[in-house]
Amino acid sequence: MRMFRQIISRGFSSNTSAKQICIIGSGPAGFYFAQHALKAIPNVQVDMYEKLPVPFGLVRYGVAPDHPEVKNVIHTFTKTALNSNFRFIGNVSVGKDIPFSELCKSYHAVVLAYGCSEDCSLGIKGENLKNTLSARCFVGWYNGLPDNKDLEVDLSTESVAILGQGNVAVDVARILLTPIDILKKTDITNYAIEALSKSKIKTVYLVGRRGPLQVAFTIKEFREMTKLPDVKTLFKSEQLNDIESYVSDLPRARKRLTELMLKTHGSEQNGSKIFQPLFYRKPVEILGDSAVTGVKFSVNTIVDHLKGTVASSEQFENLPCGLVLRSIGYKATCPDEGIPFDTENGRIKDCPGVYSSGWINTGPVGVILSTMNNAFKQAALLAEDIATNKLNTSDTRPGYQHIGDILKKKGSVIVNFDGWQKIDKVEVERGEKLGKPREKIVSIEEMLKIGGQVPF
């Protein structure tokens, strides 16, 4: 790696008399918090630390590549990042590069907004077989997340079982079934395009342990599946029995979704590929010797349709498949022992001077809009604590001036927002040559060569 020059750059001015606030995590929870804090708190300096060299978290690495409109929030985040009282510090991992205790000493308030990055496990036999993957890692793989770029994905099978029925599960199903010529026009990684172009997948099952009235995906995502070229959306008739009689009692959003499922089931469809939601199936074992050959399910019986109460039966069913994707939720982790983390509920405990935003505050629920609302609420709480002197900001804190010294002594290389914009420019230029919005750089080393610099 070439030597990095020390460059005086926008966003790295020193204002130690300001109220010093740092945010850990640069996804929607972090940026929305920063946006509101910069408006609501006078004379504030907001520093955002991110373990990756690039910002935007799940907007960059979690949003489906065929949903570019969702990524438009990046324009709002960029406007926040260009505020003279905002500083982005990428390629810095709390607990590894900087102890949490040093942040607490350097800032009046520390905001944890790093989300939930660990998968929930099934805890069943065969879960570690080859080609049993988490949907989160699979999404990271096709979206270019550096941690997942080397994920081994075998798409030579004709059948896939996705365990879970949320929007992420549907996103994964859609990517697996979307014609390759459509995906080529998105920002999906080139290595994923190459793998998907050779895919033999013809049937994708979306399996849940409860009934059709409890699916966690939304009508927008389901409607997209029904409109995929050359794909039929099929249901088992017996699994929709009696559902129509409950439609009138459902809340509006659930009612519209259920009506669309019933309409789809009753329609005539054509296509060489199949998307099939399956209900009342609880996975009890992943089958296979060294690699997946199928999933064994316990067949549940419905007790209460509206409540989604089910009971186990003595009946079992095997579903042949060569790929299993687990999409049953996420949990938070604790990167530093000093963080006041409640391992029981996976959230941050109440602690003076420590705040939280997004999934680390609420748990892994909701979409970007709900994250925005939570972030604004938490930032307003911090602003109120400062205004009422509940949080003492009268003493001078060094903020990044101290943290930067620590990073420099360690020989760290950081990426500020100017550095990100250099990386962004290269990605867009590479994408233009391929007829797509961007081609993401997946090597951290390459990112640092383009946008990295010595801390100061």
N, C-alpha and C positions, 0 to 999 in steps of 0.2 A: 504493500500500500504506500502510495506516494506521501511525502511530507505535507502537512496541512499548514497553510499560512494563517496567522492570526489576523482576522479582518474586523475592523470596527464596522458594525452593521446595525441597521434599524432593529429596534426591539431589545437592545442590550445596553441601554443607557442605565446609569445608576441613580436611584432616587431612594436613599435609605430612610428619608423622613416620611415616606408614604406608608400607608397601611399595607403590610406585606402579606399576600395571600398566595398559596401555591395549590395547584390542582394536580392530582395524580391520575393520569388517564386523559386521552385526547379524543375520545369518542363523543357522541351526542351529549351524554350526561356531563362531560367536562366542558365542552364548548358552550352549551346552553347556560350552564352555571356561570361561566366566565362572562358571557354576554350580559346577563342580568346584573352580575356583581359590578361590572364596569359602569353600568348606568346608575346603579342604586347607591354605590358607596363612594363618597368624595375622596379625592387624593388616594387612590388605591393603585397598587401595582400587582398584577396577576401574572404569576409564572406557572406555566403548564409543563409538567414532566411526562414524557412518554417513553416506554421501554423500546419501542421500535423507532427507526430513524424518521418515519413518516407519520403524519397525523390522520385523524378521522376515524380510527377504530373500526367499528362494525359497519359504518357507512361505506368504507373502502373495502373491507374484507368480509362482510356478512351479507350485504344487500345483493340480491341475485343480479347477475350481469345483464339480464334481459329486462331489468327494471331501472333504467337509467334516470327516470324522472324522480325516483326516491333519493338519488344522489345529489339532486339540486340543492339540498341543504348545505352542501359544501361551500356554495357561494356565500351563504350567511356566515358560516364558520370562518371563511377567509376574511370577510369584512371585520369580524371580531379580532382575528389574528393580526390585522394591520393596524389595530389601535396602538397608539404610542405607549400606552400603559400595559401592554400585553407582551409577554415573552414566551416563545415556544422553545423547549429544550428537549430534543429528541435523542434517542439512543442512550437513555439513562434509566436504569432499572432500580426502583426502590427496593432495598433489602440486599441488593447485590452491589450496585455502584455507590449508592448513598443510603446510610442507615436512616430509618424513619425518625429516630431521635434527633438527628442533625437537622432535619426539616422542621421539627417542632421547635428547636432552638432558634432557627433562622427566620421563621415566619410567625405572624400573629395568629394565622389560621391555616390549617392543612385540610384540604378537601379531597376525600377519597372518591374517585369516580372511575375506577378501573374495571367495573363490571363483574360478570361471572364467566370465567373462562375454563372451567372444568366440567366434564360431562358427568351426568348421573349414570350409574351402571345398573345393569339388570340383576347382577348377582346370580347368574344361572350357569350351568355347565355349558362349556363350548364357547363362552363369550370371547375367548382369546384366540379362536381359530382364525386362520388366514382368511382374508376377505370378509371379516366381521369388523366393521368400521363405525366410528361415530359420524353422524351427519355433520356435526360441527367441523370435524377435520376434513371431511369431504368437501364441504363448502369452502373451507380455507384453501384446500388444494386447487379447486378450479378458480378461486378468486386471487390466487397468488400470495397467500400469507406465507412468509418465509418459513415459519415453523412446520408447515404442511406441504411444502413444495416437493418433498421426496416421498410423499405417501404412496405406498404401493396399492394400486387400484386395478383389479382384474375385471374387465368389462366383457369377457368372452362368454359369459353365461347368458341364457335367454330370459331368466326370471330373477327378479330382485324383490326382497322383502324389506320394506321400510317400517320400522317399529316406532309408532307414534303418529299422531294425526294433527299436528300443528302446522303453522305456516312454513316453518323450516323444512318439515317433511315434504310438504307439497312443492316447495321450491326445488328440492333435490329431485323429486319425481319428474318435475317439468324439465329440468336440465337433462335428465337421462332420456327423456322421450322427445325433446324438441329436435326438429331437423337440423342437421349440422350447418346448412347454409344460412340459417337464421342466427345460430350462435356465433358464427364467424364474424358477424357485424357488431358484436358486443365487445366489452373489454375482458371477456374470459381469457385466461392465459392460453398461449399457443400450445403448450404441452398438453393442456386439457383438451383442446380442440383436436389435437392429433390422436389422443387416446379415445375420445368420444366418436371420432370419425370411423374407428375400427370396432366400435361397440356392436355386440350381437344381441343386446337387450331388446326383448319384444314385449315383456309383461312386467309391470311394476305394481306390487301390492302395497297398499297403505293400511297397516294393521293397527287396530285399537282394541283395548280391553272392554270399552263400554260401547254404547250404541250410537246411531247416527245423530241423535239429538244432543250429543256431548262432544262432537268433533271440535277441535280447537282452531282449525283453519277458518278463514273468513270467506265471504262470498266472492270477493274479488279474485282471490287465489284459485278458488274452485272453478269459477267461470272461465278463467284462463285455461285450465285443464280441459274443459269441455270444448274449447275452440282450437286446441292444438291440431295442426294438420296431420292426417293419417293416424290419429289416435282415437280409440273408442273408450269412453268412460262407462264402466259396467259395475252393477251392483248385484248381489245375490238377492233374489226376490224375497226369500224368507227372512232376510235381515231387515227388510223395510216393512214387514207386516205390521199393521195397526198404527204405523207412524202418522198416516194422514189424519187420523182422528184426533191427534194432539196439536195439529198445526195452529188452530185458532187460539190456543192457550199460550202460545209462545211469544216472547218479546219480539219486537219488530225485526231486528237484525237476524235473530235465530229463525224466525218464521220465513223470511225471504230466502235464507240459505237452504232450509229444509224443503221449501217449495221447489227450488232449483234442482236439488238432488232428486226429488220425486219426478220432476219434469224430465230430467236427463234419463232417468231409469225407464221412463215410458216412451222415449223417443227412439227413432230408428237411426242407427249410426253406422258409419263405414270407417274402416281403417285397418292397417296391418299390425298395429301395436295396441296394447291394452293398458289402461290405468284402472285398477280395481281396488276401491276401498273395501276393507273387510272389518267387520265388527264382532264384538263379543269373543275376542281371542286374546288370551294371556300367554305370552311366551314362557315356556318352562325349560327349554333346552335348545341350544344351537347344535344341529346335527352335523356329523362329519368326523373324519379321522385327523387329517392335517389341515384340510380346507373345508369350508362350508358346503354342505350338500342340501341343507334344508333347515326348517325350524319346526320344533314340536310345540303345539299350542294346547292349552287347556281351554275347552269350549265353555264360555260363561253363559249363564241364563239370565234373562232380564227380570228384575224384581219390580222396579219402578222406572218407567220410561222417562218421565219428566226429571226425576232426581238423578237418573243414571245409575241407580243401584243395581249391582249385578251379584250373582252368586256362582261359585265354582260348581262344576258338574263333574261327574266321573268320566266324561267323554273327552277324548284327546284327538288331535288332528295334526297330521304332518303336512307341511307345505314345502315342496321341493323348490330350491333356489340356490344359486351359486354366489350370491352377494347379499349380505345383511347390513343394513344401515340403521344404527340406533339413534333415535331422535326423541328421547324421553325427558329432556330438560337439562338444565345446567345448575352448577353450584359455584359459589365464590370460594376463592382461596385466600390465604394470608401470606403475602410475600416477605413479611418482616415480623418477627416476634413482638416488636414494640407496638404494632398496630392493635388497637382495642377491638379485636375481632371476636364475635360470638360464634363459635363453631357449631352450636346447636341449630341456629336458624340461618347461618351463613351471612350475617349482616354485621354492621359496625355498631359497637356499644356506645352509649352516651359517654362523651369524654370532653372536658373543657378544651376549646380550641381546635377540636377535630370535628369535621362535618363530612357528610356523605351525600352522594347524588347518583340517581339512576338505579341500576339493578343491585348495586351493593347496598343501596338504601331500602329498596322495595322488595328485593328478590327478583328472580328472572322472569318477569311478567311484563306484558305490554309491548307496544311498538314505539317508533320514534316520537310520535306525538305525546304519548303518556310519559316518556322519558323527559321530554321538553317541559311538560307541566310540573313534573317532580323537581327537575333542576331549578326552575324558576322559583318554586316554593322554598327549596332549601337555600337558595341564594338570598331570598327575601328574609329568611330566618337569620342568616349571617349578618345581613345589613341591619336588621332590627337589634341584634345582640351588640353590634358595634355602636349603634345610635343610642342605646340605653345603658351603655357601659357595662353590660353583662360580660362582654369580651373586652378586656383591657388592651387598647392599642396605643396607649400614651407612651410606652417605652419604645425606643428605637430598635428595630430588628434589621439585620444585614441582608436578609433575603438571598438572592442569587449571588451577591458579592461573596458570601461565605461558601455557598455550595459550589460555585464556580472554582474557587480556590482548591477545594477538596478534589474536584474532578480533574483539575489541571495537574495537581501533584500525583494523581493516580495514572496520568497519561491517557485519560479518556478522550475520545473523539465524540463531539456532539453535533447535532444538526439543528440549526435554528430555522425560522420560517423562510428566510431567504434561501437556505439550503434545500428545504422542501420544494420551493418553487423551481429550483434548478432541476431537481429530480423529476418533478411534474412535467417540465418542458421536454426533457429527454423521452419520458414515457409517451407523451402525446405525439412527438415527432416519429417515434418508432411505430406507434399505432397508425398514423397516417399512411405510412408505407405499406401497411397491411390492410388498409381499408376499414379500420376500426377506431373507436374513440381514443384508445391508448393501449399500449402493451406494457403491463406492469413489470417492474424490475423486482425479482424475487430474491436476489442476493443482497444481503445486508452489506457485505464488503463493497459491492459495486455502488450501492446507495451512498455509502460513506465516501467513496472516491469522488462521487459527483457533488455531494452537498455537505460533506463533513468538514469540521474545523476544530481547532484547539479551543477549549473553554476559556473564557475571560470574563 
